[in-house]
Amino acid sequence: MRNRYKLFITHFLNSELLRNTSVLISGTVIAQLVPIFLQPFLRRYFTPESFGAFSVYSSIVGILIIVSSLKYEQAIVLPKKDNESLNLVVLSLILNSLFSLLLLVIVLLFNDGLLLLFNIPNKFSNILYFIPLGTFLINTFQSFNYWLIRKKAFVSISLNKFVRRSFEGLAQVILAFLKNIKGLVIGDIIGQLSNIVTVVIQARKNDFSVKKVSYEKIKYVFKKYSEFPKYSLIPGFMSACSFLLPAILINRFYSAEFTGYFDLSKLLLSIPLALVASSVSSVLLQQVSVKFQDKKSFLGDIKPILYIVTLICVFEVLIISFFGIGIFKFIFGNIWGFSGEISRILVWSYALNFFVSSFSSLFIAMRRIKIYSVWQVAYFASILSLLFFKYLPFLDFIRMYVLIEVTCYTVATVIILFMIKQYEKEIKLNYL
């Protein structure tokens, strides 16, 4: 027993997957500490209504970036040759540019109608003009970031996150002092611009070059990886809507103030998602893709990550359930105590979301996009059912939302575990 324990500890510490994840998580933690530490200050200078408008803006952009490159950016890590990946990056950038220009035209033509549709207060009417730019900047960053993931440039990825958050936080603080009610949105744009500069520099340092890009090769990868827009685009769009639509619905059915309270709950409960899940998912995508192509087992690499993620989920649920309201009042001020009450309900869905998000890249790495797509469609349909509960009191609406989330993420967890088990079983049979 003791030898088995020592063997496990040795494997745990020597795991390349764990090392790469640790590098990415540590950098992400440092980067995320900037906006987290600034929240108590910003929450005292910006009203719940301001944060509600910013949440609607962020949610709309978060949904639109899913379709802006037709999901081709996700294929960048998969080819065995860099030549194909380079052309996939450029293809993603071209599609993103065209989509963002189309968005700009739509906003210019229908701004008043969109404000009415999303129930955005008149004093925040100009934030819709930032949506095309925000969409373009984020998706451009993602395309280059997938190139860095392919190159295992995890230190560079962490540095980029820190730069982005630092510029964003500094801009928002300055605009708070200037009492600019749109300061949250403008600060976000400034952060994204700094992110583009750093990610392009890092990509060039890691062998990114357009010399091997051509029109014929772009056409080739467009056709070769067409499974991504075919099988992943619409379900991915639905999945993003499922996660981000609740803030838009709350703003529509209730008010920007309630959206602001919900936004703070979402921000705090999403800390594990922001600090850990995206980093774990990125490293898993690269590591598992390689082992899956070579028909090798990756269960030993995943186990340490599985244990850590599970412990974080349990810890989050316990802390928020027992101390949630007091934490929000102490850190953000008494006015935000209602966010703590909301969080005690939401924490169950966010804990499961964190678990699933950490391992969702396995669907891509193991070429199980169709399975993931079916789940995303079912998830979206479930979230849309919230439209039937818009007349409920606000907290009852939140409870219904959590019930739907917990059910959907439980199903996703079972699918992921079954998928890993079946693959490992096939690998063992091949070696017999």
matplotlib code that plots the C-alpha trace (Angstrom):
import matplotlib.pyplot as plt

x = [0.0, 2.8, 4.6, 1.5, 1.0, 4.6, 4.2, 1.0, 2.7, 5.7, 3.5, 1.5, 4.5, 6.2, 3.1, 3.8, 0.1, 0.1, 3.3, 1.9, -1.5, 0.3, 2.2, -1.0, -3.0, -0.4, -0.2, -4.0, -4.3, -1.9, -3.7, -7.2, -6.1, -5.9, -9.7, -10.7, -8.8, -10.3, -13.9, -14.4, -13.3, -15.2, -18.4, -18.4, -18.0, -20.2, -23.8, -25.6, -27.2, -23.8, -22.7, -26.0, -25.5, -21.9, -23.1, -25.5, -22.7, -20.3, -23.0, -23.8, -20.1, -19.6, -22.3, -21.2, -17.6, -18.7, -19.8, -17.4, -14.8, -17.2, -15.2, -12.2, -9.9, -10.5, -8.9, -5.6, -4.1, -5.0, -2.9, 0.4, 2.1, 2.4, 1.7, -2.0, -2.3, -0.8, -3.5, -6.2, -5.1, -5.4, -8.7, -10.1, -8.9, -10.5, -13.8, -13.7, -13.1, -16.0, -18.3, -17.3, -17.9, -21.4, -22.1, -21.1, -23.5, -26.3, -25.6, -25.5, -28.8, -30.8, -29.3, -32.6, -34.4, -31.7, -31.7, -35.4, -35.0, -32.4, -34.1, -30.9, -31.4, -31.0, -27.9, -26.0, -27.2, -23.7, -22.4, -23.9, -21.4, -18.6, -20.0, -18.4, -15.0, -15.2, -16.1, -13.3, -10.6, -11.6, -11.8, -8.5, -6.9, -8.4, -7.0, -3.4, -3.9, -4.7, -1.4, 0.4, -1.4, -0.2, 3.4, 3.1, 3.9, 2.0, 4.3, 3.5, -0.2, -0.1, 1.9, -0.7, -3.5, -1.7, -1.1, -4.7, -6.1, -3.7, -4.5, -8.3, -8.2, -6.1, -8.5, -11.6, -10.2, -9.3, -12.7, -14.3, -12.6, -13.8, -17.3, -17.7, -20.7, -19.5, -16.1, -16.5, -17.0, -14.3, -11.8, -12.6, -11.9, -8.6, -7.7, -8.5, -6.4, -3.4, -4.0, -3.9, -0.5, 1.1, -0.4, 0.8, 4.3, 4.3, 3.0, 5.7, 8.3, 6.8, 7.3, 4.1, 4.6, 2.4, 5.1, 3.5, 0.0, -1.7, -5.1, -5.0, -4.0, -6.7, -9.2, -7.8, -8.0, -11.5, -12.7, -10.6, -11.8, -15.4, -16.6, -16.1, -18.7, -20.9, -21.1, -19.8, -20.9, -24.6, -24.3, -21.4, -23.6, -26.3, -24.0, -22.7, -26.3, -27.1, -24.4, -24.7, -28.4, -29.7, -28.1, -29.8, -33.1, -32.9, -32.3, -35.2, -37.7, -36.7, -34.2, -30.6, -30.3, -31.2, -28.8, -26.1, -26.6, -26.7, -23.5, -21.5, -22.7, -21.7, -18.3, -17.4, -18.7, -16.9, -13.5, -12.6, -13.8, -11.6, -8.6, -8.5, -11.0, -9.8, -6.2, -6.9, -9.0, -6.3, -3.6, -5.8, -6.6, -2.9, -1.8, -4.8, -4.8, -1.3, -1.9, -5.2, -3.6, -0.9, -3.5, -2.0, -3.6, -4.0, -5.9, -2.9, -2.3, -6.0, -6.4, -4.4, -6.4, -9.6, -8.9, -7.9, -11.0, -13.3, -11.8, -12.2, -15.9, -16.6, -14.7, -16.6, -20.0, -19.2, -17.8, -20.6, -23.4, -22.3, -20.6, -21.9, -23.9, -21.4, -18.5, -20.3, -21.3, -17.8, -15.9, -18.2, -20.4, -23.8, -25.6, -24.3, -25.6, -28.4, -25.7, -24.6, -28.2, -28.3, -25.0, -26.1, -28.6, -26.3, -23.2, -24.4, -24.7, -21.4, -19.5, -20.8, -20.1, -16.5, -16.1, -17.5, -15.7, -12.4, -12.8, -14.9, -11.9, -11.8, -14.7, -12.5, -9.2, -11.0, -13.0, -16.3, -17.7, -21.0, -21.7, -20.9, -23.1, -26.1, -25.6, -25.2, -28.5, -30.3, -28.7, -29.8, -33.4, -33.5, -32.3, -34.8, -37.6, -36.8, -39.0, -42.0, -41.0, -40.5, -43.5, -42.0, -40.5, -36.8, -35.4, -37.8, -36.6, -33.0, -34.0, -35.6, -32.5, -30.2, -32.4, -32.0, -28.2, -27.6, -29.5, -27.7, -24.2, -24.8, -25.6, -22.4, -20.3, -21.6, -20.9, -17.3, -16.5, -18.1, -16.2, -12.8, -13.7, -14.6, -11.4, -9.1, -10.9, -10.2, -6.5, -6.1, -7.7, -5.3, -2.3, -3.6]
y = [0.0, 2.4, 1.7, 2.3, 5.6, 6.7, 5.7, 7.8, 10.8, 10.5, 10.2, 13.2, 15.4, 14.3, 14.7, 16.9, 17.7, 18.8, 20.9, 22.7, 23.2, 24.6, 27.2, 28.3, 28.4, 30.3, 32.9, 33.1, 33.5, 36.4, 38.0, 37.5, 38.9, 42.3, 42.6, 40.7, 43.0, 46.0, 44.8, 46.2, 49.6, 49.5, 48.2, 51.3, 53.7, 52.1, 51.3, 47.9, 49.4, 50.2, 46.7, 45.4, 47.2, 46.0, 42.4, 42.7, 44.0, 41.2, 38.6, 39.7, 39.8, 36.4, 34.9, 36.6, 35.5, 31.9, 32.4, 35.1, 32.6, 29.7, 27.7, 27.2, 28.7, 25.5, 23.4, 25.3, 22.8, 19.7, 19.5, 17.5, 20.2, 23.8, 24.8, 23.9, 25.6, 28.8, 28.9, 28.1, 31.1, 33.4, 31.8, 32.5, 36.2, 36.7, 35.3, 37.3, 40.6, 40.0, 39.1, 42.2, 44.5, 43.0, 43.6, 47.2, 47.8, 46.1, 48.3, 51.5, 50.7, 49.3, 50.8, 52.1, 48.9, 46.8, 49.1, 48.4, 44.7, 44.3, 46.8, 48.9, 52.3, 55.4, 56.6, 53.5, 53.8, 54.1, 50.7, 48.8, 50.6, 48.8, 45.3, 44.9, 46.0, 43.9, 40.8, 41.4, 41.9, 38.9, 36.5, 37.7, 37.0, 33.5, 32.6, 33.6, 32.0, 28.6, 28.9, 29.5, 26.5, 24.4, 25.6, 24.8, 28.5, 28.4, 31.0, 33.4, 32.8, 33.6, 36.8, 37.9, 37.5, 39.6, 42.4, 42.4, 42.5, 45.2, 47.6, 46.9, 47.4, 50.6, 52.1, 51.2, 52.8, 56.0, 56.2, 55.5, 58.6, 60.5, 59.3, 57.9, 55.5, 53.6, 53.2, 49.4, 48.9, 51.3, 49.7, 46.3, 47.5, 49.0, 45.7, 43.7, 46.1, 45.5, 41.8, 41.8, 43.6, 41.1, 37.9, 38.9, 39.6, 36.2, 34.4, 35.8, 34.6, 31.2, 30.7, 32.4, 33.7, 34.4, 33.3, 29.9, 31.2, 31.2, 31.4, 27.8, 26.5, 28.6, 27.0, 23.6, 23.9, 25.5, 22.3, 19.8, 21.2, 21.9, 19.6, 22.4, 24.8, 21.9, 20.1, 22.6, 26.1, 26.0, 23.8, 26.1, 29.1, 27.5, 26.6, 30.2, 31.4, 28.9, 30.4, 34.0, 34.4, 34.4, 37.9, 39.2, 37.6, 39.0, 42.5, 42.0, 40.5, 42.5, 45.4, 46.4, 46.6, 42.9, 42.1, 44.0, 41.9, 38.7, 39.9, 40.1, 36.6, 35.3, 37.0, 35.6, 32.1, 32.1, 32.6, 28.9, 29.0, 32.0, 30.9, 27.1, 25.7, 27.6, 26.7, 23.1, 22.9, 24.5, 22.1, 19.1, 20.0, 20.0, 17.0, 14.7, 15.6, 14.2, 11.0, 10.4, 10.7, 8.2, 5.9, 6.1, 6.2, 9.5, 8.4, 8.6, 12.2, 13.2, 11.6, 14.3, 17.1, 15.3, 15.1, 18.8, 20.0, 17.9, 19.3, 22.9, 22.2, 20.9, 23.8, 26.4, 25.0, 24.8, 28.3, 30.1, 28.0, 28.9, 32.3, 33.7, 36.7, 37.8, 37.6, 39.8, 42.5, 42.6, 42.8, 44.8, 46.8, 46.2, 47.1, 43.9, 41.6, 40.5, 39.1, 36.8, 35.6, 34.8, 33.1, 30.6, 29.4, 29.6, 28.0, 24.4, 25.1, 27.0, 24.2, 21.7, 24.1, 24.4, 20.7, 20.2, 23.3, 21.9, 18.7, 19.9, 20.2, 16.3, 16.4, 18.2, 16.4, 13.0, 14.1, 13.6, 16.9, 15.4, 14.0, 17.4, 19.1, 17.0, 17.9, 21.6, 21.6, 19.9, 22.4, 25.4, 24.1, 23.7, 27.3, 28.6, 27.1, 30.0, 32.1, 30.3, 31.4, 35.2, 36.0, 34.3, 36.3, 37.0, 34.5, 31.7, 32.5, 31.9, 28.6, 27.4, 28.4, 26.4, 23.3, 23.3, 23.9, 21.2, 18.7, 19.5, 19.6, 16.3, 14.7, 16.2, 14.9, 11.3, 11.6, 12.7, 10.0, 7.3, 8.6, 8.3, 4.9, 3.6, 5.0, 3.5, 0.2, 0.2, 1.1, -1.9, -4.3, -3.1, -4.0, -7.5]
z = [0.0, 0.9, -2.3, -4.3, -2.5, -3.2, -6.8, -7.1, -5.5, -7.8, -10.9, -9.6, -9.3, -12.5, -14.7, -17.7, -17.9, -14.3, -14.8, -17.8, -16.1, -13.0, -15.2, -16.9, -13.7, -11.7, -14.4, -14.7, -10.9, -10.9, -13.8, -12.3, -8.9, -10.5, -11.3, -8.2, -5.9, -7.8, -7.4, -3.9, -5.1, -8.4, -6.7, -4.6, -7.5, -10.1, -9.4, -9.7, -12.8, -14.4, -13.8, -15.1, -18.4, -18.6, -18.0, -20.9, -23.1, -22.0, -22.5, -26.1, -27.0, -25.4, -27.5, -30.8, -30.5, -30.9, -34.5, -35.6, -36.9, -37.5, -34.8, -37.1, -34.4, -32.3, -35.1, -34.9, -32.4, -34.2, -37.5, -37.3, -39.5, -38.6, -42.2, -41.8, -38.5, -39.8, -42.5, -40.0, -38.0, -41.0, -42.1, -38.6, -38.7, -42.1, -41.1, -37.8, -39.7, -42.1, -39.2, -37.1, -40.1, -40.5, -36.8, -37.1, -40.0, -38.0, -34.9, -36.9, -38.6, -35.7, -32.5, -31.1, -31.7, -30.1, -27.0, -26.7, -27.2, -24.5, -22.1, -21.9, -20.1, -22.3, -20.4, -21.6, -25.2, -26.7, -25.3, -28.3, -30.6, -28.7, -29.5, -33.0, -31.8, -28.6, -30.7, -33.2, -30.5, -28.4, -31.3, -32.8, -29.5, -29.3, -32.8, -31.8, -28.4, -29.9, -31.8, -28.5, -27.0, -30.0, -29.3, -25.5, -24.9, -21.6, -19.9, -22.8, -22.4, -18.7, -19.4, -21.9, -19.4, -16.8, -19.3, -20.4, -16.9, -15.7, -18.5, -18.1, -14.3, -14.6, -17.2, -15.2, -12.0, -13.8, -15.5, -12.1, -10.6, -13.7, -13.0, -16.5, -16.3, -19.4, -17.8, -17.3, -21.0, -22.2, -19.7, -21.1, -24.7, -23.6, -21.9, -25.1, -27.2, -25.0, -25.2, -29.0, -29.0, -26.6, -28.1, -31.6, -30.3, -28.5, -31.5, -33.7, -31.1, -31.4, -35.1, -36.4, -39.9, -42.9, -45.4, -45.6, -46.0, -49.4, -50.8, -52.0, -48.6, -46.9, -49.2, -48.4, -44.6, -45.0, -46.5, -44.5, -41.1, -42.2, -39.5, -37.0, -38.5, -39.5, -36.2, -33.6, -34.7, -33.9, -30.8, -29.6, -30.1, -28.2, -25.4, -25.1, -25.1, -22.4, -20.1, -21.0, -21.8, -18.2, -17.6, -20.7, -19.7, -16.1, -17.6, -19.9, -17.4, -14.3, -14.4, -14.9, -11.1, -10.6, -13.4, -11.5, -8.4, -10.5, -12.3, -9.0, -7.9, -11.3, -11.1, -7.6, -8.3, -11.7, -10.0, -10.3, -13.9, -14.7, -12.6, -13.2, -15.7, -18.9, -18.0, -17.4, -20.6, -22.7, -21.5, -21.8, -25.3, -26.3, -24.3, -25.0, -28.7, -29.0, -27.0, -28.8, -32.2, -31.1, -29.5, -26.0, -22.6, -20.9, -17.8, -15.6, -16.6, -16.0, -12.6, -10.6, -12.3, -11.6, -7.9, -7.7, -9.7, -7.5, -4.3, -5.6, -6.4, -2.8, -1.2, -3.2, -2.3, 1.4, 1.7, -0.2, 1.4, 5.0, 4.6, 1.3, 2.4, 5.0, 2.4, -0.1, 2.5, 4.0, 0.7, -1.5, 0.9, 2.5, -0.7, -2.3, 0.4, -2.0, -4.3, -1.5, -1.1, -4.8, -4.7, -2.1, -4.7, -7.7, -6.2, -7.1, -10.8, -10.9, -9.2, -11.7, -14.5, -13.3, -13.4, -16.9, -18.3, -17.1, -19.1, -22.0, -24.3, -24.3, -26.7, -29.2, -28.5, -28.8, -31.9, -30.1, -31.4, -32.4, -28.9, -27.4, -30.0, -29.0, -25.4, -26.2, -28.2, -25.2, -22.8, -24.9, -25.2, -21.4, -20.8, -23.3, -21.1, -18.7, -21.0, -19.5, -15.9, -16.5, -14.2, -11.2, -8.3, -9.0, -6.5, -7.7, -11.2, -10.0, -8.4, -11.6, -13.5, -11.1, -11.3, -15.1, -14.9, -12.3, -14.4, -17.6, -16.1, -14.3, -17.7, -19.2, -16.3, -16.8, -20.6, -20.0, -17.5, -19.8, -22.8, -20.9, -19.6, -23.1, -24.7, -22.0, -22.4, -26.1, -25.6, -23.2, -25.7, -28.4, -26.3, -25.5]

ax = plt.figure().add_subplot(projection="3d")
ax.plot(x, y, z, "-o")
ax.set_aspect("equal")
plt.show()
